[in-house]
Amino acid sequence: MEIFKNKEVLDIEYIPTEEMLLYRGKEQDQLRRVFKNISSVPNHLVCYGFTGTGKTCLTKFLMKKYIHQKDNERLLYINTCSYPTELQALS
């Protein structure tokens, strides 16, 4: 007997389809604007909020979508929970 239909969705590296990102229209629009306005000058974006609200999921989804639109730019995702200091995160 299996409890989960698809265990893949529980993986930290899982990126959902657009149909699975429910009730995130406002947040998607805000992140899309940021990604579209990234220039050649180094920029950064900090997403913060309560645990389990979908920050990582939505950010990774939009990054994946954005990467295919701009070949000459590179996006980097860093989860700073793994790095207790700013120096460790930057290095």
PyMOL Python script that loads the backbone (N, CA, C, O; Angstrom):
from pymol import cmd

cmd.read_pdbstr("""\
ATOM      1  N   MET A   1       0.837  -1.182   0.000  1.00  0.00           N
ATOM      2  CA  MET A   1       0.000   0.000   0.000  1.00  0.00           C
ATOM      3  C   MET A   1       0.884   1.249   0.000  1.00  0.00           C
ATOM      4  O   MET A   1       1.795   1.378   0.818  1.00  0.00           O
ATOM      5  N   GLU A   2       0.606   2.153  -0.917  1.00  0.00           N
ATOM      6  CA  GLU A   2       1.374   3.390  -1.004  1.00  0.00           C
ATOM      7  C   GLU A   2       0.522   4.572  -0.575  1.00  0.00           C
ATOM      8  O   GLU A   2      -0.655   4.672  -0.918  1.00  0.00           O
ATOM      9  N   ILE A   3       1.141   5.458   0.180  1.00  0.00           N
ATOM     10  CA  ILE A   3       0.450   6.663   0.638  1.00  0.00           C
ATOM     11  C   ILE A   3       0.536   7.761  -0.419  1.00  0.00           C
ATOM     12  O   ILE A   3      -0.423   8.502  -0.632  1.00  0.00           O
ATOM     13  N   PHE A   4       1.688   7.862  -1.079  1.00  0.00           N
ATOM     14  CA  PHE A   4       1.915   8.917  -2.041  1.00  0.00           C
ATOM     15  C   PHE A   4       1.780   8.397  -3.468  1.00  0.00           C
ATOM     16  O   PHE A   4       2.307   7.337  -3.807  1.00  0.00           O
ATOM     17  N   LYS A   5       1.081   9.142  -4.285  1.00  0.00           N
ATOM     18  CA  LYS A   5       0.919   8.795  -5.686  1.00  0.00           C
ATOM     19  C   LYS A   5       2.220   9.051  -6.453  1.00  0.00           C
ATOM     20  O   LYS A   5       2.604   8.275  -7.329  1.00  0.00           O
ATOM     21  N   ASN A   6       2.893  10.163  -6.104  1.00  0.00           N
ATOM     22  CA  ASN A   6       4.131  10.539  -6.772  1.00  0.00           C
ATOM     23  C   ASN A   6       5.109  11.089  -5.730  1.00  0.00           C
ATOM     24  O   ASN A   6       5.007  12.249  -5.330  1.00  0.00           O
ATOM     25  N   LYS A   7       6.046  10.262  -5.297  1.00  0.00           N
ATOM     26  CA  LYS A   7       7.008  10.667  -4.265  1.00  0.00           C
ATOM     27  C   LYS A   7       7.993  11.715  -4.771  1.00  0.00           C
ATOM     28  O   LYS A   7       8.638  12.396  -3.974  1.00  0.00           O
ATOM     29  N   GLU A   8       8.111  11.848  -6.075  1.00  0.00           N
ATOM     30  CA  GLU A   8       9.036  12.814  -6.664  1.00  0.00           C
ATOM     31  C   GLU A   8       8.745  14.249  -6.189  1.00  0.00           C
ATOM     32  O   GLU A   8       9.669  15.051  -6.056  1.00  0.00           O
ATOM     33  N   VAL A   9       7.491  14.570  -5.937  1.00  0.00           N
ATOM     34  CA  VAL A   9       7.133  15.930  -5.526  1.00  0.00           C
ATOM     35  C   VAL A   9       7.671  16.285  -4.142  1.00  0.00           C
ATOM     36  O   VAL A   9       7.692  17.459  -3.773  1.00  0.00           O
ATOM     37  N   LEU A  10       8.102  15.296  -3.377  1.00  0.00           N
ATOM     38  CA  LEU A  10       8.662  15.551  -2.048  1.00  0.00           C
ATOM     39  C   LEU A  10      10.160  15.825  -2.086  1.00  0.00           C
ATOM     40  O   LEU A  10      10.746  16.218  -1.077  1.00  0.00           O
ATOM     41  N   ASP A  11      10.783  15.622  -3.241  1.00  0.00           N
ATOM     42  CA  ASP A  11      12.219  15.840  -3.393  1.00  0.00           C
ATOM     43  C   ASP A  11      12.526  17.336  -3.375  1.00  0.00           C
ATOM     44  O   ASP A  11      11.799  18.118  -3.988  1.00  0.00           O
ATOM     45  N   ILE A  12      13.582  17.743  -2.689  1.00  0.00           N
ATOM     46  CA  ILE A  12      13.971  19.150  -2.571  1.00  0.00           C
ATOM     47  C   ILE A  12      14.298  19.758  -3.934  1.00  0.00           C
ATOM     48  O   ILE A  12      14.160  20.967  -4.121  1.00  0.00           O
ATOM     49  N   GLU A  13      14.728  18.934  -4.882  1.00  0.00           N
ATOM     50  CA  GLU A  13      15.089  19.426  -6.214  1.00  0.00           C
ATOM     51  C   GLU A  13      13.907  19.461  -7.188  1.00  0.00           C
ATOM     52  O   GLU A  13      14.066  19.893  -8.330  1.00  0.00           O
ATOM     53  N   TYR A  14      12.742  19.020  -6.758  1.00  0.00           N
ATOM     54  CA  TYR A  14      11.569  18.956  -7.630  1.00  0.00           C
ATOM     55  C   TYR A  14      11.102  20.353  -8.022  1.00  0.00           C
ATOM     56  O   TYR A  14      10.974  21.237  -7.175  1.00  0.00           O
ATOM     57  N   ILE A  15      10.851  20.539  -9.307  1.00  0.00           N
ATOM     58  CA  ILE A  15      10.293  21.797  -9.802  1.00  0.00           C
ATOM     59  C   ILE A  15       8.936  21.471 -10.423  1.00  0.00           C
ATOM     60  O   ILE A  15       8.867  20.687 -11.369  1.00  0.00           O
ATOM     61  N   PRO A  16       7.863  22.058  -9.910  1.00  0.00           N
ATOM     62  CA  PRO A  16       6.520  21.709 -10.367  1.00  0.00           C
ATOM     63  C   PRO A  16       6.182  22.288 -11.740  1.00  0.00           C
ATOM     64  O   PRO A  16       6.916  23.114 -12.284  1.00  0.00           O
ATOM     65  N   THR A  17       5.065  21.838 -12.277  1.00  0.00           N
ATOM     66  CA  THR A  17       4.538  22.413 -13.511  1.00  0.00           C
ATOM     67  C   THR A  17       3.730  23.655 -13.147  1.00  0.00           C
ATOM     68  O   THR A  17       3.401  23.872 -11.980  1.00  0.00           O
ATOM     69  N   GLU A  18       3.417  24.454 -14.137  1.00  0.00           N
ATOM     70  CA  GLU A  18       2.683  25.701 -13.884  1.00  0.00           C
ATOM     71  C   GLU A  18       1.299  25.426 -13.293  1.00  0.00           C
ATOM     72  O   GLU A  18       0.796  26.211 -12.488  1.00  0.00           O
ATOM     73  N   GLU A  19       0.692  24.320 -13.690  1.00  0.00           N
ATOM     74  CA  GLU A  19      -0.641  23.972 -13.180  1.00  0.00           C
ATOM     75  C   GLU A  19      -0.632  23.683 -11.676  1.00  0.00           C
ATOM     76  O   GLU A  19      -1.652  23.824 -11.000  1.00  0.00           O
ATOM     77  N   MET A  20       0.526  23.281 -11.167  1.00  0.00           N
ATOM     78  CA  MET A  20       0.630  22.933  -9.750  1.00  0.00           C
ATOM     79  C   MET A  20       0.895  24.151  -8.854  1.00  0.00           C
ATOM     80  O   MET A  20       0.761  24.056  -7.634  1.00  0.00           O
ATOM     81  N   LEU A  21       1.265  25.278  -9.441  1.00  0.00           N
ATOM     82  CA  LEU A  21       1.539  26.481  -8.655  1.00  0.00           C
ATOM     83  C   LEU A  21       0.252  27.290  -8.500  1.00  0.00           C
ATOM     84  O   LEU A  21       0.017  28.264  -9.215  1.00  0.00           O
ATOM     85  N   LEU A  22      -0.556  26.867  -7.568  1.00  0.00           N
ATOM     86  CA  LEU A  22      -1.849  27.511  -7.354  1.00  0.00           C
ATOM     87  C   LEU A  22      -1.731  28.725  -6.445  1.00  0.00           C
ATOM     88  O   LEU A  22      -0.920  28.743  -5.519  1.00  0.00           O
ATOM     89  N   TYR A  23      -2.540  29.733  -6.715  1.00  0.00           N
ATOM     90  CA  TYR A  23      -2.668  30.915  -5.854  1.00  0.00           C
ATOM     91  C   TYR A  23      -1.356  31.679  -5.684  1.00  0.00           C
ATOM     92  O   TYR A  23      -1.100  32.232  -4.614  1.00  0.00           O
ATOM     93  N   ARG A  24      -0.539  31.716  -6.708  1.00  0.00           N
ATOM     94  CA  ARG A  24       0.745  32.419  -6.645  1.00  0.00           C
ATOM     95  C   ARG A  24       0.867  33.447  -7.766  1.00  0.00           C
ATOM     96  O   ARG A  24       1.976  33.845  -8.121  1.00  0.00           O
ATOM     97  N   GLY A  25      -0.258  33.879  -8.325  1.00  0.00           N
ATOM     98  CA  GLY A  25      -0.252  34.819  -9.450  1.00  0.00           C
ATOM     99  C   GLY A  25       0.464  36.121  -9.149  1.00  0.00           C
ATOM    100  O   GLY A  25       1.286  36.578  -9.944  1.00  0.00           O
ATOM    101  N   LYS A  26       0.162  36.718  -8.015  1.00  0.00           N
ATOM    102  CA  LYS A  26       0.780  37.990  -7.627  1.00  0.00           C
ATOM    103  C   LYS A  26       2.295  37.827  -7.470  1.00  0.00           C
ATOM    104  O   LYS A  26       3.070  38.652  -7.954  1.00  0.00           O
ATOM    105  N   GLU A  27       2.704  36.757  -6.789  1.00  0.00           N
ATOM    106  CA  GLU A  27       4.126  36.498  -6.564  1.00  0.00           C
ATOM    107  C   GLU A  27       4.844  36.190  -7.882  1.00  0.00           C
ATOM    108  O   GLU A  27       5.973  36.632  -8.093  1.00  0.00           O
ATOM    109  N   GLN A  28       4.188  35.430  -8.768  1.00  0.00           N
ATOM    110  CA  GLN A  28       4.787  35.119 -10.069  1.00  0.00           C
ATOM    111  C   GLN A  28       5.021  36.395 -10.866  1.00  0.00           C
ATOM    112  O   GLN A  28       6.078  36.567 -11.473  1.00  0.00           O
ATOM    113  N   ASP A  29       4.038  37.286 -10.864  1.00  0.00           N
ATOM    114  CA  ASP A  29       4.179  38.538 -11.600  1.00  0.00           C
ATOM    115  C   ASP A  29       5.332  39.375 -11.062  1.00  0.00           C
ATOM    116  O   ASP A  29       6.092  39.958 -11.836  1.00  0.00           O
ATOM    117  N   GLN A  30       5.464  39.436  -9.748  1.00  0.00           N
ATOM    118  CA  GLN A  30       6.549  40.211  -9.143  1.00  0.00           C
ATOM    119  C   GLN A  30       7.915  39.637  -9.523  1.00  0.00           C
ATOM    120  O   GLN A  30       8.821  40.386  -9.890  1.00  0.00           O
ATOM    121  N   LEU A  31       8.066  38.323  -9.438  1.00  0.00           N
ATOM    122  CA  LEU A  31       9.343  37.695  -9.783  1.00  0.00           C
ATOM    123  C   LEU A  31       9.634  37.797 -11.278  1.00  0.00           C
ATOM    124  O   LEU A  31      10.784  37.989 -11.671  1.00  0.00           O
ATOM    125  N   ARG A  32       8.610  37.670 -12.110  1.00  0.00           N
ATOM    126  CA  ARG A  32       8.811  37.803 -13.562  1.00  0.00           C
ATOM    127  C   ARG A  32       9.364  39.184 -13.907  1.00  0.00           C
ATOM    128  O   ARG A  32      10.268  39.313 -14.734  1.00  0.00           O
ATOM    129  N   ARG A  33       8.808  40.223 -13.259  1.00  0.00           N
ATOM    130  CA  ARG A  33       9.297  41.580 -13.503  1.00  0.00           C
ATOM    131  C   ARG A  33      10.769  41.709 -13.121  1.00  0.00           C
ATOM    132  O   ARG A  33      11.544  42.345 -13.835  1.00  0.00           O
ATOM    133  N   VAL A  34      11.152  41.112 -12.006  1.00  0.00           N
ATOM    134  CA  VAL A  34      12.547  41.156 -11.569  1.00  0.00           C
ATOM    135  C   VAL A  34      13.430  40.452 -12.588  1.00  0.00           C
ATOM    136  O   VAL A  34      14.459  40.995 -12.990  1.00  0.00           O
ATOM    137  N   PHE A  35      13.045  39.250 -13.012  1.00  0.00           N
ATOM    138  CA  PHE A  35      13.849  38.484 -13.960  1.00  0.00           C
ATOM    139  C   PHE A  35      13.957  39.199 -15.309  1.00  0.00           C
ATOM    140  O   PHE A  35      15.018  39.170 -15.932  1.00  0.00           O
ATOM    141  N   LYS A  36      12.887  39.834 -15.764  1.00  0.00           N
ATOM    142  CA  LYS A  36      12.910  40.529 -17.053  1.00  0.00           C
ATOM    143  C   LYS A  36      13.792  41.770 -17.009  1.00  0.00           C
ATOM    144  O   LYS A  36      14.357  42.165 -18.029  1.00  0.00           O
ATOM    145  N   ASN A  37      13.914  42.382 -15.850  1.00  0.00           N
ATOM    146  CA  ASN A  37      14.673  43.623 -15.730  1.00  0.00           C
ATOM    147  C   ASN A  37      16.112  43.427 -15.282  1.00  0.00           C
ATOM    148  O   ASN A  37      16.802  44.396 -14.968  1.00  0.00           O
ATOM    149  N   ILE A  38      16.563  42.200 -15.251  1.00  0.00           N
ATOM    150  CA  ILE A  38      17.953  41.958 -14.877  1.00  0.00           C
ATOM    151  C   ILE A  38      18.831  42.500 -15.994  1.00  0.00           C
ATOM    152  O   ILE A  38      18.637  42.171 -17.165  1.00  0.00           O
ATOM    153  N   SER A  39      19.784  43.321 -15.632  1.00  0.00           N
ATOM    154  CA  SER A  39      20.677  43.921 -16.621  1.00  0.00           C
ATOM    155  C   SER A  39      22.055  43.277 -16.518  1.00  0.00           C
ATOM    156  O   SER A  39      22.240  42.288 -15.809  1.00  0.00           O
ATOM    157  N   SER A  40      23.009  43.847 -17.229  1.00  0.00           N
ATOM    158  CA  SER A  40      24.362  43.303 -17.185  1.00  0.00           C
ATOM    159  C   SER A  40      25.050  43.613 -15.855  1.00  0.00           C
ATOM    160  O   SER A  40      26.055  42.990 -15.511  1.00  0.00           O
ATOM    161  N   VAL A  41      24.512  44.565 -15.119  1.00  0.00           N
ATOM    162  CA  VAL A  41      25.051  44.891 -13.792  1.00  0.00           C
ATOM    163  C   VAL A  41      24.610  43.796 -12.830  1.00  0.00           C
ATOM    164  O   VAL A  41      23.436  43.424 -12.845  1.00  0.00           O
ATOM    165  N   PRO A  42      25.489  43.270 -12.005  1.00  0.00           N
ATOM    166  CA  PRO A  42      25.084  42.221 -11.065  1.00  0.00           C
ATOM    167  C   PRO A  42      23.919  42.674 -10.175  1.00  0.00           C
ATOM    168  O   PRO A  42      23.953  43.750  -9.578  1.00  0.00           O
ATOM    169  N   ASN A  43      22.928  41.855 -10.109  1.00  0.00           N
ATOM    170  CA  ASN A  43      21.743  42.110  -9.282  1.00  0.00           C
ATOM    171  C   ASN A  43      21.543  40.953  -8.328  1.00  0.00           C
ATOM    172  O   ASN A  43      22.092  39.868  -8.523  1.00  0.00           O
ATOM    173  N   HIS A  44      20.762  41.189  -7.307  1.00  0.00           N
ATOM    174  CA  HIS A  44      20.411  40.096  -6.408  1.00  0.00           C
ATOM    175  C   HIS A  44      18.960  40.252  -5.973  1.00  0.00           C
ATOM    176  O   HIS A  44      18.385  41.340  -6.020  1.00  0.00           O
ATOM    177  N   LEU A  45      18.404  39.162  -5.562  1.00  0.00           N
ATOM    178  CA  LEU A  45      17.023  39.111  -5.110  1.00  0.00           C
ATOM    179  C   LEU A  45      16.997  38.256  -3.854  1.00  0.00           C
ATOM    180  O   LEU A  45      17.573  37.169  -3.826  1.00  0.00           O
ATOM    181  N   VAL A  46      16.339  38.737  -2.831  1.00  0.00           N
ATOM    182  CA  VAL A  46      16.206  37.977  -1.598  1.00  0.00           C
ATOM    183  C   VAL A  46      14.719  37.697  -1.403  1.00  0.00           C
ATOM    184  O   VAL A  46      13.908  38.620  -1.330  1.00  0.00           O
ATOM    185  N   CYS A  47      14.371  36.425  -1.320  1.00  0.00           N
ATOM    186  CA  CYS A  47      12.989  36.018  -1.040  1.00  0.00           C
ATOM    187  C   CYS A  47      12.935  35.526   0.394  1.00  0.00           C
ATOM    188  O   CYS A  47      13.707  34.649   0.783  1.00  0.00           O
ATOM    189  N   TYR A  48      12.045  36.075   1.167  1.00  0.00           N
ATOM    190  CA  TYR A  48      11.936  35.641   2.554  1.00  0.00           C
ATOM    191  C   TYR A  48      10.463  35.544   2.944  1.00  0.00           C
ATOM    192  O   TYR A  48       9.597  36.153   2.316  1.00  0.00           O
ATOM    193  N   GLY A  49      10.205  34.785   3.970  1.00  0.00           N
ATOM    194  CA  GLY A  49       8.837  34.607   4.450  1.00  0.00           C
ATOM    195  C   GLY A  49       8.743  33.354   5.294  1.00  0.00           C
ATOM    196  O   GLY A  49       9.744  32.718   5.622  1.00  0.00           O
ATOM    197  N   PHE A  50       7.516  33.019   5.632  1.00  0.00           N
ATOM    198  CA  PHE A  50       7.275  31.863   6.488  1.00  0.00           C
ATOM    199  C   PHE A  50       7.646  30.563   5.781  1.00  0.00           C
ATOM    200  O   PHE A  50       7.564  30.469   4.557  1.00  0.00           O
ATOM    201  N   THR A  51       8.048  29.577   6.550  1.00  0.00           N
ATOM    202  CA  THR A  51       8.389  28.257   6.044  1.00  0.00           C
ATOM    203  C   THR A  51       7.168  27.615   5.386  1.00  0.00           C
ATOM    204  O   THR A  51       6.050  27.701   5.894  1.00  0.00           O
ATOM    205  N   GLY A  52       7.410  26.971   4.244  1.00  0.00           N
ATOM    206  CA  GLY A  52       6.354  26.203   3.587  1.00  0.00           C
ATOM    207  C   GLY A  52       5.395  27.003   2.732  1.00  0.00           C
ATOM    208  O   GLY A  52       4.343  26.490   2.352  1.00  0.00           O
ATOM    209  N   THR A  53       5.727  28.248   2.418  1.00  0.00           N
ATOM    210  CA  THR A  53       4.811  29.066   1.624  1.00  0.00           C
ATOM    211  C   THR A  53       5.089  29.003   0.128  1.00  0.00           C
ATOM    212  O   THR A  53       4.342  29.583  -0.660  1.00  0.00           O
ATOM    213  N   GLY A  54       6.159  28.305  -0.281  1.00  0.00           N
ATOM    214  CA  GLY A  54       6.429  28.102  -1.693  1.00  0.00           C
ATOM    215  C   GLY A  54       7.461  29.028  -2.304  1.00  0.00           C
ATOM    216  O   GLY A  54       7.528  29.146  -3.527  1.00  0.00           O
ATOM    217  N   LYS A  55       8.261  29.684  -1.494  1.00  0.00           N
ATOM    218  CA  LYS A  55       9.279  30.614  -2.007  1.00  0.00           C
ATOM    219  C   LYS A  55      10.278  29.896  -2.912  1.00  0.00           C
ATOM    220  O   LYS A  55      10.509  30.319  -4.045  1.00  0.00           O
ATOM    221  N   THR A  56      10.855  28.842  -2.427  1.00  0.00           N
ATOM    222  CA  THR A  56      11.851  28.092  -3.181  1.00  0.00           C
ATOM    223  C   THR A  56      11.238  27.498  -4.443  1.00  0.00           C
ATOM    224  O   THR A  56      11.818  27.594  -5.524  1.00  0.00           O
ATOM    225  N   CYS A  57      10.094  26.898  -4.307  1.00  0.00           N
ATOM    226  CA  CYS A  57       9.407  26.242  -5.411  1.00  0.00           C
ATOM    227  C   CYS A  57       9.122  27.232  -6.546  1.00  0.00           C
ATOM    228  O   CYS A  57       9.433  26.955  -7.704  1.00  0.00           O
ATOM    229  N   LEU A  58       8.541  28.364  -6.218  1.00  0.00           N
ATOM    230  CA  LEU A  58       8.190  29.356  -7.222  1.00  0.00           C
ATOM    231  C   LEU A  58       9.437  29.988  -7.840  1.00  0.00           C
ATOM    232  O   LEU A  58       9.489  30.192  -9.053  1.00  0.00           O
ATOM    233  N   THR A  59      10.423  30.293  -7.031  1.00  0.00           N
ATOM    234  CA  THR A  59      11.649  30.903  -7.536  1.00  0.00           C
ATOM    235  C   THR A  59      12.368  29.967  -8.495  1.00  0.00           C
ATOM    236  O   THR A  59      12.788  30.394  -9.570  1.00  0.00           O
ATOM    237  N   LYS A  60      12.515  28.707  -8.131  1.00  0.00           N
ATOM    238  CA  LYS A  60      13.190  27.747  -9.011  1.00  0.00           C
ATOM    239  C   LYS A  60      12.406  27.528 -10.304  1.00  0.00           C
ATOM    240  O   LYS A  60      12.995  27.387 -11.376  1.00  0.00           O
ATOM    241  N   PHE A  61      11.085  27.500 -10.202  1.00  0.00           N
ATOM    242  CA  PHE A  61      10.229  27.330 -11.382  1.00  0.00           C
ATOM    243  C   PHE A  61      10.456  28.479 -12.365  1.00  0.00           C
ATOM    244  O   PHE A  61      10.659  28.247 -13.557  1.00  0.00           O
ATOM    245  N   LEU A  62      10.423  29.715 -11.868  1.00  0.00           N
ATOM    246  CA  LEU A  62      10.579  30.867 -12.746  1.00  0.00           C
ATOM    247  C   LEU A  62      12.012  31.000 -13.255  1.00  0.00           C
ATOM    248  O   LEU A  62      12.228  31.449 -14.380  1.00  0.00           O
ATOM    249  N   MET A  63      12.991  30.613 -12.438  1.00  0.00           N
ATOM    250  CA  MET A  63      14.378  30.641 -12.909  1.00  0.00           C
ATOM    251  C   MET A  63      14.561  29.692 -14.084  1.00  0.00           C
ATOM    252  O   MET A  63      15.215  30.030 -15.071  1.00  0.00           O
ATOM    253  N   LYS A  64      13.985  28.513 -13.973  1.00  0.00           N
ATOM    254  CA  LYS A  64      14.087  27.511 -15.042  1.00  0.00           C
ATOM    255  C   LYS A  64      13.457  28.059 -16.323  1.00  0.00           C
ATOM    256  O   LYS A  64      13.994  27.880 -17.417  1.00  0.00           O
ATOM    257  N   LYS A  65      12.330  28.717 -16.176  1.00  0.00           N
ATOM    258  CA  LYS A  65      11.631  29.289 -17.318  1.00  0.00           C
ATOM    259  C   LYS A  65      12.427  30.455 -17.915  1.00  0.00           C
ATOM    260  O   LYS A  65      12.486  30.602 -19.136  1.00  0.00           O
ATOM    261  N   TYR A  66      13.028  31.269 -17.073  1.00  0.00           N
ATOM    262  CA  TYR A  66      13.770  32.442 -17.513  1.00  0.00           C
ATOM    263  C   TYR A  66      15.077  32.067 -18.199  1.00  0.00           C
ATOM    264  O   TYR A  66      15.466  32.713 -19.171  1.00  0.00           O
ATOM    265  N   ILE A  67      15.748  31.056 -17.722  1.00  0.00           N
ATOM    266  CA  ILE A  67      17.039  30.633 -18.269  1.00  0.00           C
ATOM    267  C   ILE A  67      16.923  30.336 -19.762  1.00  0.00           C
ATOM    268  O   ILE A  67      17.867  30.586 -20.511  1.00  0.00           O
ATOM    269  N   HIS A  68      15.799  29.815 -20.200  1.00  0.00           N
ATOM    270  CA  HIS A  68      15.617  29.478 -21.608  1.00  0.00           C
ATOM    271  C   HIS A  68      15.359  30.706 -22.470  1.00  0.00           C
ATOM    272  O   HIS A  68      15.418  30.620 -23.697  1.00  0.00           O
ATOM    273  N   GLN A  69      15.074  31.839 -21.855  1.00  0.00           N
ATOM    274  CA  GLN A  69      14.784  33.053 -22.613  1.00  0.00           C
ATOM    275  C   GLN A  69      16.031  33.916 -22.837  1.00  0.00           C
ATOM    276  O   GLN A  69      16.104  34.635 -23.833  1.00  0.00           O
ATOM    277  N   LYS A  70      16.999  33.857 -21.940  1.00  0.00           N
ATOM    278  CA  LYS A  70      18.179  34.714 -22.019  1.00  0.00           C
ATOM    279  C   LYS A  70      19.432  33.841 -21.972  1.00  0.00           C
ATOM    280  O   LYS A  70      19.792  33.318 -20.918  1.00  0.00           O
ATOM    281  N   ASP A  71      20.081  33.691 -23.101  1.00  0.00           N
ATOM    282  CA  ASP A  71      21.253  32.810 -23.178  1.00  0.00           C
ATOM    283  C   ASP A  71      22.519  33.431 -22.605  1.00  0.00           C
ATOM    284  O   ASP A  71      23.392  32.714 -22.117  1.00  0.00           O
ATOM    285  N   ASN A  72      22.627  34.744 -22.658  1.00  0.00           N
ATOM    286  CA  ASN A  72      23.878  35.380 -22.247  1.00  0.00           C
ATOM    287  C   ASN A  72      23.894  35.774 -20.770  1.00  0.00           C
ATOM    288  O   ASN A  72      24.845  36.415 -20.321  1.00  0.00           O
ATOM    289  N   GLU A  73      22.887  35.414 -20.023  1.00  0.00           N
ATOM    290  CA  GLU A  73      22.840  35.733 -18.600  1.00  0.00           C
ATOM    291  C   GLU A  73      22.761  34.456 -17.787  1.00  0.00           C
ATOM    292  O   GLU A  73      22.265  33.432 -18.257  1.00  0.00           O
ATOM    293  N   ARG A  74      23.252  34.530 -16.575  1.00  0.00           N
ATOM    294  CA  ARG A  74      23.292  33.352 -15.711  1.00  0.00           C
ATOM    295  C   ARG A  74      22.609  33.660 -14.394  1.00  0.00           C
ATOM    296  O   ARG A  74      22.889  34.675 -13.757  1.00  0.00           O
ATOM    297  N   LEU A  75      21.720  32.785 -13.996  1.00  0.00           N
ATOM    298  CA  LEU A  75      21.053  32.914 -12.702  1.00  0.00           C
ATOM    299  C   LEU A  75      21.644  31.888 -11.759  1.00  0.00           C
ATOM    300  O   LEU A  75      21.966  30.770 -12.160  1.00  0.00           O
ATOM    301  N   LEU A  76      21.783  32.271 -10.523  1.00  0.00           N
ATOM    302  CA  LEU A  76      22.343  31.386  -9.512  1.00  0.00           C
ATOM    303  C   LEU A  76      21.411  31.380  -8.315  1.00  0.00           C
ATOM    304  O   LEU A  76      21.032  32.439  -7.814  1.00  0.00           O
ATOM    305  N   TYR A  77      21.045  30.208  -7.858  1.00  0.00           N
ATOM    306  CA  TYR A  77      20.179  30.067  -6.689  1.00  0.00           C
ATOM    307  C   TYR A  77      21.014  29.589  -5.518  1.00  0.00           C
ATOM    308  O   TYR A  77      21.699  28.570  -5.617  1.00  0.00           O
ATOM    309  N   ILE A  78      20.964  30.312  -4.415  1.00  0.00           N
ATOM    310  CA  ILE A  78      21.668  29.914  -3.203  1.00  0.00           C
ATOM    311  C   ILE A  78      20.673  29.916  -2.052  1.00  0.00           C
ATOM    312  O   ILE A  78      20.064  30.944  -1.757  1.00  0.00           O
ATOM    313  N   ASN A  79      20.507  28.785  -1.410  1.00  0.00           N
ATOM    314  CA  ASN A  79      19.671  28.704  -0.213  1.00  0.00           C
ATOM    315  C   ASN A  79      20.567  29.021   0.974  1.00  0.00           C
ATOM    316  O   ASN A  79      21.387  28.195   1.374  1.00  0.00           O
ATOM    317  N   THR A  80      20.416  30.197   1.529  1.00  0.00           N
ATOM    318  CA  THR A  80      21.332  30.661   2.575  1.00  0.00           C
ATOM    319  C   THR A  80      21.089  30.004   3.927  1.00  0.00           C
ATOM    320  O   THR A  80      21.815  30.285   4.880  1.00  0.00           O
ATOM    321  N   CYS A  81      20.095  29.146   4.031  1.00  0.00           N
ATOM    322  CA  CYS A  81      19.902  28.408   5.291  1.00  0.00           C
ATOM    323  C   CYS A  81      21.097  27.502   5.567  1.00  0.00           C
ATOM    324  O   CYS A  81      21.391  27.173   6.716  1.00  0.00           O
ATOM    325  N   SER A  82      21.776  27.108   4.506  1.00  0.00           N
ATOM    326  CA  SER A  82      22.936  26.232   4.652  1.00  0.00           C
ATOM    327  C   SER A  82      24.199  26.979   5.068  1.00  0.00           C
ATOM    328  O   SER A  82      25.198  26.363   5.439  1.00  0.00           O
ATOM    329  N   TYR A  83      24.151  28.299   5.005  1.00  0.00           N
ATOM    330  CA  TYR A  83      25.330  29.125   5.297  1.00  0.00           C
ATOM    331  C   TYR A  83      24.993  30.139   6.393  1.00  0.00           C
ATOM    332  O   TYR A  83      24.237  31.079   6.149  1.00  0.00           O
ATOM    333  N   PRO A  84      25.535  29.961   7.575  1.00  0.00           N
ATOM    334  CA  PRO A  84      25.174  30.836   8.694  1.00  0.00           C
ATOM    335  C   PRO A  84      25.688  32.271   8.591  1.00  0.00           C
ATOM    336  O   PRO A  84      25.175  33.152   9.281  1.00  0.00           O
ATOM    337  N   THR A  85      26.690  32.524   7.746  1.00  0.00           N
ATOM    338  CA  THR A  85      27.209  33.886   7.632  1.00  0.00           C
ATOM    339  C   THR A  85      27.164  34.352   6.173  1.00  0.00           C
ATOM    340  O   THR A  85      27.120  33.532   5.256  1.00  0.00           O
ATOM    341  N   GLU A  86      27.174  35.658   5.968  1.00  0.00           N
ATOM    342  CA  GLU A  86      27.174  36.213   4.630  1.00  0.00           C
ATOM    343  C   GLU A  86      28.430  35.799   3.865  1.00  0.00           C
ATOM    344  O   GLU A  86      28.358  35.494   2.674  1.00  0.00           O
ATOM    345  N   LEU A  87      29.548  35.785   4.522  1.00  0.00           N
ATOM    346  CA  LEU A  87      30.812  35.404   3.885  1.00  0.00           C
ATOM    347  C   LEU A  87      30.758  33.969   3.350  1.00  0.00           C
ATOM    348  O   LEU A  87      31.217  33.694   2.241  1.00  0.00           O
ATOM    349  N   GLN A  88      30.199  33.071   4.140  1.00  0.00           N
ATOM    350  CA  GLN A  88      30.093  31.670   3.701  1.00  0.00           C
ATOM    351  C   GLN A  88      29.167  31.564   2.488  1.00  0.00           C
ATOM    352  O   GLN A  88      29.452  30.803   1.564  1.00  0.00           O
ATOM    353  N   ALA A  89      28.083  32.303   2.478  1.00  0.00           N
ATOM    354  CA  ALA A  89      27.158  32.275   1.346  1.00  0.00           C
ATOM    355  C   ALA A  89      27.817  32.828   0.091  1.00  0.00           C
ATOM    356  O   ALA A  89      27.629  32.280  -0.995  1.00  0.00           O
ATOM    357  N   LEU A  90      28.586  33.906   0.222  1.00  0.00           N
ATOM    358  CA  LEU A  90      29.247  34.495  -0.934  1.00  0.00           C
ATOM    359  C   LEU A  90      30.369  33.621  -1.474  1.00  0.00           C
ATOM    360  O   LEU A  90      30.575  33.550  -2.686  1.00  0.00           O
ATOM    361  N   SER A  91      31.087  32.963  -0.590  1.00  0.00           N
ATOM    362  CA  SER A  91      32.192  32.129  -1.061  1.00  0.00           C
ATOM    363  C   SER A  91      31.663  30.853  -1.684  1.00  0.00           C
ATOM    364  O   SER A  91      32.445  30.019  -2.140  1.00  0.00           O
TER     365      SER A  91
END
""", "prot")
cmd.dss("prot")
cmd.show_as("cartoon", "prot")
cmd.util.cbc("prot")
cmd.orient("prot")
